[in-house]
Amino acid sequence: MVSFDHRDPGTPETVWAEAFAARDIPAADEGVDRLVVVAAHPDDESLGAAGTIARAVARGIPVDVLVVTDGEGSHPESPSVTPASLALWRRDELTTAMARLGLLTPPTFLGLPDGGTDGHRDAIATALTAVLAAASADERVLVVSPWRGDGHRDHRVVGEIAEEVGARAGARVRAYPIWLWHWGTPADVPWDRMEAVALDDAARAAKARALDAHVSQTHPLSAAAGDEALLHPGMQAHFARAVELLIAPEPPRPVVGEAEADARVTSGSMDAAYFDGMYERHDDPWGFDSRWYEERKRRIVTATLPRERYDAAFEAGCSTGALTVELAARCDRVLAVDLAEAAVDRARDRLAGRAGVEIRRAALPAEWPDGVFDLIVLSEVAYYWGDADLDRALTACVGSLRPGGHLVACHWRHPVAEYPRTGDDVHAALAAHPGLRRLVRHEEEDFVLEVFGAPGAGSVAREGGLLP
């Protein structure tokens, strides 16, 4: 994920026009028998694919539109419109927009929570599977959906599901960017996978009519603060182009050598390619530096540390070092490692000159560091490990803890399709380990935080002499 504000001016359309003019983008293959358009929110389909829809309708190709959420979260601070009213409003806008494109089949609305698609992956996959199952066996089907790299969580989730379900059904899958044009630059675009749908005058006019239907997004809801237009004129300019851009799925990364293939199969863990790709696309993929959620969670993590100071700490999976900074304030020495080279570089820049801090690249648990620590931190890392690697990591944790030392674990609880396990699974394994004793448990809907002690560790009160 990338952090951006829709109120920012964003990248001017002139920058994109120059980038397009400098490249020979191949034409998309429009030779299909059915078009399936998936939208995370009402207006995604119009912004990203209305021209493609109009061209399909003009050729007599059936078009199915599946809308995952009602977009009720677009104006969270509105004093004039409730989320329920906005949801109905946006459904009506989308229905009008599709009618203006000549769509014969009514859109399908799933009505899932805006901003909460990650918790409803199965429902989205089931609905899309049903839509694709309605196509005849000999139909060539094209599925277009939001781009998974668009910088919006719902777009990522819906894009991932569309790519997976579409491929399983034998459909061709393409993605349309929306917010990339706002927050991104030409350096953020996977040009080698980009395809162009040229829009004739009729398709451009139809798209303009469809976009005009989304009044709740292109105009202020009222003059009050919180009712500002979500899509300002600069953002709207990106969708008045004579072309729509689609992105092909990333090809499977080649496996180098049989040994590496065996290692990936047996470990079941996320490999370096996944993390390298995340950092290639975004400076702050998980919003560690931009979200209050993450800042608050770090404060809770540090508040649960049973001791005021520690001698030596080990942080597994430090990312860009946001938590490392907090640990360095409480520890004489900190060793922080991460699998992604880009993350390590950024963490080193962040903590440059900080005495007692070492940032290192390491593939855990295979490259677990030597030495012992009185604090080990597993924050948002252990759900990336397969069964064998998780067992190895927990064994390494216990073996690296000094007598009386502490292990702090904090993990996201909601399921993520590509992760080998959930945060709850991780903490169940920690609680079951005979070498660890739970001292603290903090549980919220979104994350679970626990502190475990090695043999000899006691409560804060007992260590402070308040208890015998």
C-alpha positions as CSV (number, residue, x, y, z in Angstrom):
1,M,0.0,0.0,0.0
2,V,1.0,3.6,-0.7
3,S,0.0,6.6,1.4
4,F,-1.7,9.4,-0.4
5,D,-4.4,12.1,0.1
6,H,-7.1,12.6,-2.6
7,R,-7.0,16.3,-1.8
8,D,-3.4,16.6,-2.9
9,P,-2.9,18.1,-6.4
10,G,-1.3,14.9,-7.5
11,T,0.7,14.2,-10.7
12,P,-0.4,16.6,-13.5
13,E,-1.9,15.0,-16.6
14,T,0.7,16.7,-18.7
15,V,3.4,14.5,-17.0
16,W,1.4,11.4,-18.0
17,A,0.8,12.7,-21.6
18,E,4.6,13.1,-22.0
19,A,5.2,9.7,-20.7
20,F,2.7,8.1,-23.0
21,A,4.1,10.0,-26.0
22,A,7.6,8.7,-25.3
23,R,6.5,5.1,-25.3
24,D,5.0,2.7,-27.9
25,I,2.4,1.0,-25.8
26,P,0.9,-2.1,-27.5
27,A,-2.8,-2.3,-28.2
28,A,-4.9,-4.5,-25.9
29,D,-6.5,-7.6,-27.5
30,E,-10.2,-6.8,-27.6
31,G,-11.1,-10.0,-29.5
32,V,-13.3,-11.4,-26.8
33,D,-16.9,-12.8,-26.6
34,R,-17.7,-11.5,-23.1
35,L,-16.4,-8.7,-20.9
36,V,-16.6,-9.0,-17.1
37,V,-15.8,-5.7,-15.2
38,V,-15.1,-5.8,-11.5
39,A,-15.2,-2.7,-9.4
40,A,-14.2,-2.3,-5.8
41,H,-16.4,0.9,-5.4
42,P,-19.1,2.5,-7.6
43,D,-17.2,4.7,-10.1
44,D,-14.1,2.5,-10.4
45,E,-15.7,0.8,-13.5
46,S,-16.4,4.2,-15.1
47,L,-13.1,5.8,-14.3
48,G,-11.0,2.8,-15.3
49,A,-13.0,1.0,-18.0
50,A,-16.0,2.9,-19.2
51,G,-14.4,3.4,-22.7
52,T,-13.7,-0.3,-22.9
53,I,-17.2,-1.1,-21.9
54,A,-18.6,1.3,-24.5
55,R,-16.5,-0.3,-27.2
56,A,-17.7,-3.8,-26.2
57,V,-21.4,-2.7,-26.1
58,A,-21.0,-1.2,-29.6
59,R,-19.8,-4.5,-30.9
60,G,-22.6,-6.4,-29.3
61,I,-20.4,-8.1,-26.7
62,P,-22.2,-8.9,-23.5
63,V,-20.9,-7.1,-20.4
64,D,-21.2,-8.1,-16.8
65,V,-20.4,-5.6,-14.0
66,L,-19.7,-6.8,-10.5
67,V,-19.5,-4.1,-7.8
68,V,-18.0,-5.3,-4.5
69,T,-18.8,-2.4,-2.1
70,D,-21.3,0.5,-2.1
71,G,-18.5,3.1,-1.5
72,E,-20.2,4.4,1.6
73,G,-16.8,5.3,3.1
74,S,-15.9,8.0,0.5
75,H,-16.8,10.9,2.8
76,P,-16.2,9.7,6.4
77,E,-16.5,13.2,7.9
78,S,-19.6,14.3,6.0
79,P,-22.0,16.3,8.2
80,S,-24.8,16.1,5.7
81,V,-24.9,12.5,4.3
82,T,-24.9,9.3,6.3
83,P,-23.0,6.3,5.0
84,A,-26.2,4.4,4.4
85,S,-27.6,7.2,2.3
86,L,-24.4,7.6,0.4
87,A,-24.4,3.9,-0.4
88,L,-27.8,4.1,-2.0
89,W,-26.8,7.3,-3.8
90,R,-23.7,5.7,-5.2
91,R,-25.6,2.6,-6.4
92,D,-28.0,4.8,-8.3
93,E,-25.1,6.7,-9.8
94,L,-23.5,3.5,-11.1
95,T,-26.7,2.1,-12.5
96,T,-27.2,5.4,-14.4
97,A,-23.7,5.4,-15.6
98,M,-24.0,1.9,-17.0
99,A,-27.3,2.7,-18.7
100,R,-25.5,5.6,-20.4
101,L,-23.0,3.2,-21.7
102,G,-25.7,1.0,-23.2
103,L,-25.4,-1.9,-20.7
104,L,-28.3,-4.3,-21.0
105,T,-27.5,-6.5,-17.9
106,P,-28.0,-4.7,-14.6
107,P,-24.9,-4.5,-12.4
108,T,-24.5,-6.9,-9.5
109,F,-24.0,-5.3,-6.2
110,L,-22.4,-7.3,-3.4
111,G,-22.8,-4.6,-0.7
112,L,-19.7,-5.6,1.2
113,P,-18.1,-3.0,3.6
114,D,-16.2,-0.2,2.0
115,G,-12.6,-0.5,3.3
116,G,-13.2,-4.1,4.5
117,T,-12.8,-6.2,1.4
118,D,-9.9,-8.1,3.0
119,G,-12.3,-9.8,5.4
120,H,-14.6,-10.9,2.6
121,R,-12.3,-12.5,0.1
122,D,-14.3,-15.8,-0.1
123,A,-17.6,-13.9,-0.8
124,I,-15.9,-11.9,-3.6
125,A,-14.3,-15.0,-5.1
126,T,-17.6,-16.9,-4.9
127,A,-19.5,-14.1,-6.6
128,L,-17.0,-13.7,-9.4
129,T,-16.8,-17.4,-9.9
130,A,-20.6,-17.5,-10.4
131,V,-20.4,-14.7,-13.0
132,L,-17.7,-16.5,-15.0
133,A,-19.6,-19.8,-14.7
134,A,-22.4,-18.2,-16.7
135,A,-20.2,-17.9,-19.8
136,S,-20.3,-20.8,-22.2
137,A,-17.3,-23.1,-22.5
138,D,-16.2,-21.7,-25.9
139,E,-16.5,-18.0,-25.0
140,R,-13.4,-15.9,-24.8
141,V,-13.8,-13.9,-21.6
142,L,-11.9,-10.8,-20.5
143,V,-11.9,-9.9,-16.8
144,V,-10.9,-6.3,-15.9
145,S,-10.6,-5.1,-12.4
146,P,-8.7,-2.5,-10.2
147,W,-5.0,-2.8,-10.3
148,R,-3.5,-4.5,-7.3
149,G,-0.7,-1.9,-7.1
150,D,-3.1,1.0,-7.1
151,G,-2.2,2.1,-3.5
152,H,-5.7,1.4,-2.2
153,R,-6.4,-1.6,0.0
154,D,-9.7,-2.5,-1.6
155,H,-8.3,-2.2,-5.0
156,R,-5.4,-4.5,-4.1
157,V,-7.7,-7.1,-2.6
158,V,-10.2,-7.1,-5.4
159,G,-7.5,-7.1,-8.0
160,E,-5.8,-10.1,-6.4
161,I,-9.0,-12.0,-6.3
162,A,-10.0,-11.2,-9.8
163,E,-6.6,-12.3,-11.1
164,E,-6.7,-15.6,-9.2
165,V,-10.4,-16.4,-10.0
166,G,-10.1,-15.3,-13.6
167,A,-7.0,-17.4,-14.2
168,R,-8.6,-20.4,-12.6
169,A,-11.6,-20.0,-15.0
170,G,-9.4,-19.7,-18.0
171,A,-10.3,-16.1,-18.7
172,R,-7.8,-13.4,-19.7
173,V,-7.3,-10.9,-16.9
174,R,-6.3,-7.3,-17.0
175,A,-6.2,-4.5,-14.4
176,Y,-7.1,-0.8,-14.7
177,P,-5.2,1.7,-12.6
178,I,-7.1,4.6,-11.0
179,W,-5.2,6.2,-8.1
180,L,-1.8,5.4,-9.7
181,W,-2.4,8.4,-11.9
182,H,-2.8,10.6,-8.8
183,W,0.0,9.5,-6.5
184,G,2.4,7.9,-8.9
185,T,5.0,9.0,-11.5
186,P,6.1,7.3,-14.7
187,A,8.8,5.5,-12.6
188,D,6.0,3.6,-10.8
189,V,4.4,2.1,-13.9
190,P,5.1,-1.5,-15.1
191,W,5.4,-0.3,-18.7
192,D,6.4,-3.8,-19.9
193,R,2.9,-5.1,-19.0
194,M,0.9,-2.0,-20.1
195,E,-1.7,-2.3,-22.9
196,A,-3.8,0.4,-24.5
197,V,-7.4,0.5,-25.5
198,A,-7.8,3.4,-28.0
199,L,-11.1,5.2,-27.6
200,D,-12.9,6.6,-30.6
201,D,-15.1,9.7,-30.3
202,A,-18.2,7.6,-29.5
203,A,-16.5,5.7,-26.7
204,R,-15.0,8.9,-25.2
205,A,-18.4,10.6,-25.3
206,A,-20.0,7.6,-23.7
207,K,-17.3,7.6,-21.0
208,A,-17.8,11.3,-20.3
209,R,-21.6,10.7,-19.9
210,A,-20.9,7.8,-17.5
211,L,-18.5,9.9,-15.4
212,D,-21.0,12.7,-15.2
213,A,-23.4,10.3,-13.4
214,H,-21.0,10.1,-10.4
215,V,-22.0,13.4,-9.0
216,S,-21.3,12.4,-5.4
217,Q,-17.6,11.9,-6.2
218,T,-17.0,14.7,-8.7
219,H,-18.8,17.5,-6.9
220,P,-19.0,18.6,-3.3
221,L,-21.9,17.1,-1.3
222,S,-22.4,20.5,0.3
223,A,-20.4,23.6,1.2
224,A,-19.5,22.1,4.6
225,A,-16.1,20.8,5.6
226,G,-16.0,17.0,5.0
227,D,-18.2,17.2,1.9
228,E,-15.5,18.2,-0.6
229,A,-15.4,16.5,-4.0
230,L,-13.3,13.3,-3.8
231,L,-12.2,13.6,-7.5
232,H,-11.0,17.2,-8.1
233,P,-10.6,18.5,-11.6
234,G,-6.9,17.5,-11.8
235,M,-7.8,13.9,-10.9
236,Q,-10.7,13.9,-13.4
237,A,-8.4,15.0,-16.2
238,H,-6.7,11.6,-16.1
239,F,-9.9,10.0,-17.3
240,A,-10.6,12.3,-20.2
241,R,-7.9,10.7,-22.3
242,A,-8.4,9.1,-25.7
243,V,-7.0,5.9,-24.3
244,E,-7.6,3.5,-21.4
245,L,-4.6,1.7,-20.0
246,L,-4.7,-1.9,-18.8
247,I,-2.0,-3.9,-17.0
248,A,-1.3,-7.5,-17.6
249,P,-0.7,-9.8,-14.6
250,E,2.9,-10.1,-13.5
251,P,4.4,-13.3,-15.0
252,P,5.5,-16.0,-12.5
253,R,9.0,-15.4,-11.3
254,P,11.4,-18.1,-12.5
255,V,12.8,-20.4,-9.9
256,V,16.6,-20.5,-10.1
257,G,17.8,-24.1,-9.7
258,E,16.2,-27.2,-8.2
259,A,17.5,-26.5,-4.7
260,E,15.7,-23.2,-4.5
261,A,12.5,-24.8,-5.8
262,D,12.7,-27.5,-3.2
263,A,13.4,-25.0,-0.5
264,R,10.3,-23.0,-1.4
265,V,8.1,-26.0,-1.6
266,T,9.2,-27.5,1.7
267,S,9.2,-24.3,3.7
268,G,5.9,-22.9,2.4
269,S,7.2,-19.4,3.4
270,M,6.9,-16.1,1.5
271,D,10.1,-15.6,-0.5
272,A,12.2,-12.5,-1.1
273,A,10.6,-11.8,-4.5
274,Y,7.3,-10.9,-2.7
275,F,8.9,-8.3,-0.5
276,D,11.2,-7.0,-3.1
277,G,8.2,-6.4,-5.3
278,M,6.3,-4.5,-2.6
279,Y,9.3,-2.2,-2.0
280,E,9.8,-1.7,-5.7
281,R,6.3,-0.3,-6.0
282,H,6.0,1.7,-2.8
283,D,8.2,3.5,-0.4
284,D,6.0,2.6,2.6
285,P,4.1,-0.6,1.5
286,W,2.3,-1.2,4.7
287,G,1.9,2.4,5.9
288,F,4.2,2.1,8.9
289,D,5.1,5.8,8.6
290,S,1.8,7.2,7.4
291,R,-1.0,5.5,9.4
292,W,-2.1,6.3,12.9
293,Y,-3.0,2.7,13.2
294,E,0.6,1.7,13.0
295,E,1.9,4.5,15.2
296,R,-0.6,3.6,17.9
297,K,0.3,0.0,17.6
298,R,4.0,0.8,18.1
299,R,3.1,2.8,21.2
300,I,1.2,-0.2,22.6
301,V,4.1,-2.5,21.8
302,T,6.6,-0.4,23.7
303,A,4.2,0.2,26.6
304,T,4.0,-3.5,27.2
305,L,7.7,-4.1,27.5
306,P,8.1,-5.3,31.1
307,R,11.4,-3.6,31.7
308,E,12.4,0.0,31.4
309,R,15.7,-0.9,29.6
310,Y,17.2,-3.9,27.9
311,D,20.8,-4.8,27.2
312,A,20.5,-6.5,23.8
313,A,17.4,-6.7,21.5
314,F,16.8,-8.6,18.3
315,E,14.1,-7.4,15.9
316,A,13.1,-9.9,13.2
317,G,11.6,-8.3,10.1
318,C,12.3,-4.6,10.8
319,S,11.1,-3.3,7.5
320,T,12.1,0.4,7.2
321,G,12.9,0.7,10.9
322,A,9.9,2.5,12.3
323,L,9.7,0.2,15.4
324,T,13.5,-0.1,15.5
325,V,13.7,3.6,16.4
326,E,11.5,3.0,19.4
327,L,13.5,-0.1,20.5
328,A,16.7,1.8,20.3
329,A,15.4,4.3,22.9
330,R,14.9,1.4,25.3
331,C,17.9,-0.9,24.5
332,D,21.6,-0.5,24.7
333,R,22.1,-2.6,21.6
334,V,19.7,-3.5,18.8
335,L,20.2,-5.9,16.0
336,A,17.4,-5.5,13.4
337,V,17.2,-7.6,10.2
338,D,14.9,-7.8,7.2
339,L,14.7,-10.0,4.1
340,A,14.3,-7.1,1.6
341,E,17.4,-5.2,0.6
342,A,15.4,-2.0,0.0
343,A,13.9,-2.1,3.5
344,V,17.3,-2.6,5.0
345,D,18.7,0.4,3.1
346,R,15.9,2.6,4.3
347,A,16.2,1.4,7.9
348,R,19.9,2.2,7.8
349,D,19.3,5.7,6.5
350,R,16.7,6.2,9.2
351,L,19.0,5.0,12.0
352,A,22.3,6.4,10.7
353,G,24.5,7.5,13.5
354,R,22.4,5.8,16.2
355,A,24.9,4.2,18.6
356,G,24.4,0.5,19.3
357,V,22.1,-0.2,16.4
358,E,23.0,-2.6,13.6
359,I,20.8,-3.2,10.6
360,R,21.4,-6.3,8.6
361,R,19.9,-8.3,5.7
362,A,19.0,-11.8,6.6
363,A,16.7,-14.6,5.5
364,L,15.0,-15.9,8.6
365,P,15.0,-18.4,10.2
366,A,17.8,-19.9,8.1
367,E,20.1,-17.0,8.9
368,W,19.2,-16.6,12.5
369,P,21.9,-14.5,14.2
370,D,24.4,-15.9,16.7
371,G,24.4,-14.6,20.3
372,V,21.8,-14.2,23.0
373,F,19.3,-11.4,23.7
374,D,17.2,-10.3,26.6
375,L,14.5,-9.0,24.2
376,I,13.3,-10.5,20.9
377,V,10.6,-8.8,18.8
378,L,8.5,-10.6,16.2
379,S,6.3,-7.8,14.9
380,E,4.2,-8.6,11.8
381,V,6.6,-11.2,10.5
382,A,5.8,-14.7,11.7
383,Y,2.7,-15.2,9.5
384,Y,5.0,-15.2,6.5
385,W,6.6,-18.5,7.6
386,G,5.4,-21.9,6.6
387,D,5.1,-24.7,9.2
388,A,8.7,-25.8,9.1
389,D,10.1,-22.3,9.2
390,L,7.8,-21.3,12.0
391,D,9.0,-24.3,14.1
392,R,12.6,-23.4,13.4
393,A,12.0,-19.7,14.2
394,L,10.4,-20.5,17.6
395,T,13.2,-22.9,18.5
396,A,15.7,-20.2,17.6
397,C,13.8,-17.6,19.6
398,V,13.8,-19.7,22.7
399,G,17.5,-20.7,22.2
400,S,18.5,-17.0,21.8
401,L,16.7,-15.7,24.9
402,R,18.7,-15.1,28.0
403,P,17.3,-16.6,31.2
404,G,14.6,-14.1,32.3
405,G,14.4,-12.6,28.8
406,H,11.3,-11.5,26.9
407,L,9.8,-12.2,23.5
408,V,7.3,-9.7,22.2
409,A,5.0,-10.8,19.3
410,C,2.5,-8.6,17.6
411,H,0.5,-9.6,14.5
412,W,-2.4,-8.6,12.2
413,R,-5.4,-11.0,12.9
414,H,-7.3,-10.8,9.6
415,P,-6.6,-13.4,7.0
416,V,-4.5,-12.5,4.0
417,A,-4.8,-14.9,1.1
418,E,-1.2,-15.1,0.2
419,Y,0.1,-15.5,3.7
420,P,0.8,-19.1,5.0
421,R,-1.1,-18.4,8.3
422,T,-3.0,-15.8,10.3
423,G,-1.7,-13.9,13.3
424,D,-3.9,-15.9,15.6
425,D,-2.2,-19.1,14.3
426,V,1.2,-17.6,15.1
427,H,0.2,-16.7,18.7
428,A,-1.4,-20.1,19.2
429,A,2.0,-21.7,18.3
430,L,3.8,-19.4,20.7
431,A,1.4,-20.2,23.5
432,A,1.9,-23.9,23.0
433,H,5.7,-23.8,23.1
434,P,7.0,-25.3,26.3
435,G,9.9,-22.9,26.5
436,L,7.7,-19.8,26.7
437,R,5.4,-18.5,29.4
438,R,2.8,-15.8,28.5
439,L,3.1,-12.7,30.6
440,V,1.0,-10.2,28.7
441,R,-1.9,-10.5,26.2
442,H,-3.5,-7.6,24.5
443,E,-6.2,-8.5,21.9
444,E,-8.1,-6.2,19.5
445,E,-10.2,-7.0,16.5
446,D,-7.3,-6.1,14.2
447,F,-4.2,-7.3,16.0
448,V,-3.0,-9.4,18.9
449,L,0.0,-8.5,21.1
450,E,1.7,-10.8,23.6
451,V,4.8,-10.8,25.7
452,F,6.3,-14.2,26.6
453,G,9.0,-14.9,29.1
454,A,11.9,-17.3,29.1
455,P,12.2,-19.4,32.2
456,G,13.0,-17.1,35.1
457,A,11.0,-14.2,33.8
458,G,8.4,-12.8,36.2
459,S,5.8,-10.1,36.4
460,V,6.7,-6.4,36.4
461,A,5.6,-6.1,40.0
462,R,7.7,-9.2,41.0
463,E,10.8,-8.0,39.2
464,G,10.3,-4.6,40.9
465,G,10.2,-6.1,44.3
466,L,6.5,-5.5,44.9
467,L,5.8,-9.2,45.2
468,P,7.8,-12.0,46.8
